[in-house]
Amino acid sequence: MDTTLQRFSDQIAEASASGASLRIRGGGSKDWYGQDLHGTLLDTTVYRGITDYEPTELVITARCGTPLAEIEEHLTPHGQMLAFEPPHFGPGATLGGMVSAGLSGPRRQAAGSVRDFVLGAALMNGRGELLRFGGKVMKNVAGYDVSRLLTGSLGMFGLIAEVALKVLPKPVAELSLRLEMHQDEALRRLNEWGGQPLPISASAWVDGVLAVRLSGARSAVDAARARLGGEVIDEADACWRSLREQDNAFFAEARQHSNGLWRLSLPSSAAPLALPGTQLIEWGGAQRWLLTDADAATIRAAASQAGGHATLFRGGARDAGVFHPLAPAVRTIHKQLKDAFDPAGVFNRGRMYREF
């Protein structure tokens, strides 16, 4: 076993024997996400580096502490990208933190989520054992579901030591359009366009303006531009990056909002919710950011009625829990998995659910 991995294993074994807890942390760019953090720091940034990359295979493998910026810089000369556009939320963002948080950016509506691109992973469990799941090629499905299970788990099952990811070529052409319309009209159009062969790779509605990004072959982008109308957005890359990193005007206001920022995951066809506050809508209507004075119970009831769920993404009072309550059967499965991978409860206690 690698020397650094052996140190991790020893630290985990010692915590398990003493009943202590460990807090897995990479760059710390998402420390605010989830329930409060507890335990002794397990720093993953010392375990970094790209271990395998073959551009013709469209797969990259790297250690958990590898900075996301380093991975993206490595892909750029080959005209490739992480197609789900993971948010960094800071210069120290790492590969392990990206998978653990499971957050995707604007291109998710077209390309898929982080989970869809995880091919394999190495996990160090609560006994200090290194387990490997999945593989490094797209046709290898052995242990595939376990690899995907780790995505968005916030470290509750163990230390994600290494990850193999599918990458995609960057689009040949891109163009972004701006159209003025009300929320209900924007949702109607987005759902209509979603059922048509249009190269829409991202969308965002806020304050009466719908922005749409077109990506693909030049002929397809030009045809879609003529069909959709609207005005071309100058410096569109910066606009979408600002949305991804949540440093535009809407999210700047959200960070000052005493009640915090809510993330609603809904069917894209769901009607506008009858909730007070302001919204920013992404992913063709499937992701809706909400600033509101409404209480958690009201927000979650509205999301459930619409067929989705609500997460307190940033700030606010966390007494009611950050994440939408699980159905009893799903909660039982989560607890069984936690006990199997981390029997002593070493990792990230309470990070996802307070009782875990």
N, C-alpha and C positions, 0 to 999 in steps of 0.2 A: 504494500500500500504506500502511496505517496506520503512523504514526510508531513506535509501540511494536513492531509486527510487523517493521518495517524494522530496528529495533535487534536484535530476535531473529535476523533473517536474517543480519545482519552478524556477530553473535557466532557463529552456527553456521558461516558460511563461513570465518571466521578459525580456528575450532577444526578444521574439516576440512582446511584448508591446512597447519596446523601439526602435525596428528596428535594434537591434544589431545582430551580427552573432556569432555562436559557432563553435569551431573546436573540433570535437570528436577525442580523442586520448587515446590509451591504452598504450602499452609499447613503442611506438614510433619507432619500428623497421622498419616500412615502411613509415616513414614520407616523404621520397624522391619520393614516387610513386604517379604519377598523377600530376595535375597542382599545383601551389604554394598554400600553406596553409594560411588561413586568419581566424580571429575571436578569441574570448576569449576561452581559453582552457576548455573543459569539460572532466575531467579525469575519465576514466572508471575503472581504476585499483582498485578503492575502492569497486567495486561491483564484487566480485569474489567468487568462490566456486562451486564444483560439487553438484548439487541439486538432481540428480537421476541417478543411474547406476545399471542396472541389467544385468550381463554378459550373462545370458541365453537368454535375449531378443535382444542382440547386439545393444543396444541403450544407449547413454550417454547424459545427459543434464547438462549444466553448464552455469554460468553467464558470461557476456561479458568480464569482467576483469580477468578471470581465465587464468593463464599462460598456454600456449600450453605444455610446458615441464611437468607441473603438471598433465595435462590430459593424456599425453603419459605414464608417470610413473604410473598412476593409472590403465591404461589398460594392461601394460606389465605383471604383475603377472598372469593375466587371459589369456595370450597368444593372446591378441587382439591388434588392431592397427587402426589408421586413415589411411585407405587404399590409399588415394590420396596423401599421403606423403607431407603435407603442409610445405613449407619453413618457417623457423623462421626468418632468417636474423638478429638475435640478441637474447640475453637471455631474453628480456622482452616481447617477442611476446605473444599476447593474443588471446583467442578464437574469440572475437568480431572483432579484426583486421584481423584474418584469413578469416572470412566470408566476411567482408567488402571488402578486397582486392581480394578475389576469386582466389588466386594463388594456383596451384597444382604442385607437384613434379614429379620425374621420373616415378612413378608407375601409373600416370594418364592414360597412353596409354592403360593399361590393366584394371584398376579398375574403371576409371571414374574421374570426376572432383569434386571439393568441392560441387558444386551445386547438384550433383547427390546424395550426402549423407545428405543433409539438410532435416530433416523431419518436423521440426516446429521451430518457432521463436516468440519471444516477441519483439515488436517494440514500442518505445516511439516516437510519432510523433511530429510535430511542434507545437501542441497545448498542449503538455505535457501529452497526453493521452496514456495509455499503451494498445496496441492492441496485440492480440494473433492470430497466424496463424498456420495451420497445426496441428500436434500432436506429440506424443512421441512413436508411434508404426508405423511399416513400412506399415501397411495396411490402415492407416488413411490418406486420401487425402484431407480433408477439408482445404481449404486455402493453398493448397500445392504450387500452383504457386506463391503466394505472398511470401512465405518463400524463394523460390528459387530466386525470383526477387531481394531480398536483397543481394544475393551473388554477389560480385563484384561491388556493387553499391557505394562503397567508402563513405558510410555514408550520401549520398545526400538525402535519404528519411527519415532519423531519426536515433535514437540511438538503435542499436541492443542490447537489454538488456539480452536476454537469447536465447540459441540455443539447439535444440535436434538433435543429429547426429547419423546416422547409423555407426557402427563400424564392422570390419571384423576380423576373425581369422588370425593370422600370418601363412604364408606358412610353411609346414613341412620341406621343403628342398629348398635351394637356391644355385645357382652357377652362376658365371659370366664368360663370354668368351671374348677374345680379338682377332679380326680378322683385318688384314691389307687389305685395299681396297680404291679405289677412291670414291669420293662422289656419282657419278652417279651409280656406282655399289652397293654402300651401300643402296641407295634409292630403287634400283630395288629389291635387296634381302629382304629388310625390308618389302616391299609391298607384295612380294611373300610369305614370312613367315607369314605375317599378315592374309593371307587367308587360313592358314593351322592350324591344331590343335596342335600348339606348345605353351608351357607355358612361353612365353616371357612376362616379367613384366616391362621391361625398356630397353631403348636403347639410345645410344649416339654416334655420329660420330664427330670427330674433328681431323684435321691434318693427314688424311689418315688412321685413326684407328677407327674401329667400335667396341664398347663395347655392349654386350647384356647380360641382366640378365634373368635367368630362375628361376621360382618360382612355387612350387606346390608339388605334391606327389614325393617321391624319384624316383620311377620308371619312371615317366614322365620326370623329370629333367635329369636323366641318359640317357634316350632314345634321348632326344633333344640334349644333349651334343654330343653324338656319331654322330648324323645326321648333326649338324652344323659345327663341327670341331672347329679349333681355339685353343688358349692357355687359360688355366684357370688363372683368375686374382686373385692374392693374396690380402688379405685385401680389398676385394671388397666392404664391407659395408662402409668403410671409403671413398672409391672412389665415391659411389653413394650419400653419405651424403655430400661430397664436391660439387658434382654437384647440389644437392638440395639447399644447402646454398650459392651457387655461390661464393665459395672461392678457386676454382681450378685455374690453370694457365690461362685459357682462360678468365675467369671473372675478375681475377686480372688485366689482361691487359685492359679489358673493362673499369674498373674504372679509368684507366689513359688515356683513349681515349677521345680526346677533342670533338669528335662528338657524344659521347654517345653510348649506347647499344640499338639496335633495337630488338624487339621481333616480329617475323613474324608468324602468324597463317595461315597455308595453308592446302589444301588437301594433305594427306600423299603421294599421287601419283604425286604431282606436280614436274616437272622437275627442275633441279638446276637453280636458278635465275641468269640472266646475270647482276649481280651487282658486283662492285669491293669490295674488303675487305675479311675478314675471317669469317667463320661460324662455329657454333656448332649446330648440328641437333639432336633433341630429338623426342620422342613420335612416332617413326616409320616414321618420315619425316614430321609430322604435326606441329611441333614447331621448328623454325629455328632462332637461335640467330645470329645477324649480327653486325660486326664492320666494318664501311665503312665511306668513305669521301663523299659519294653521299648525295644529299640534300633530304629533306623530301618528296618533290613532286615526285622525281624519285623513291624513295623507295616505296612509297605508290602506285604509278602507276604500278610498277612491281608486287607488292603483289596483287593488284586488278585484274590485268590481269591473274594472276595464280589462281584466285578464292578465295583469302584470304584478310587479312588486316594486317597493321603494326602499332606497338605501340613503341613510344620512351620510353623505359623501364627505363633507368638510364641516368642521365647527359644530355649533349648536349643542343643546343638552342631550347627553347620551344615555339618560336614565332608562329610556324605552328601548335601548339597544340600537346599534348602528344598522344592522342588517334585518331585512324582513324576516319575521319568524317562520321557521320551517314547519312543514306538515309533520305530524307526529312520526309517521313511518320513515320519512327522510331523516328526521332528527336521530332516530334510532340507528339508522345505517351510518350516519356520520359518527356517532358515538362508538359504534363497533369498529369502524375503520381507525378512529383515533386510538382506541385501546389496542388494536392489532399492531399498528406502526409505532406507537409511542405509549407503551403500557404504564410507564411511570409518570406520564404527563410532564415530560421535560420541556417540550418545545412550545414557545409562544402561547403561554397560558392565557386564555381569555381573549386572544387577539381577534378571533372571529366571533365566538359566542362566549358569553361570560361564564356559563356553566361548564365549558370545556377547559 
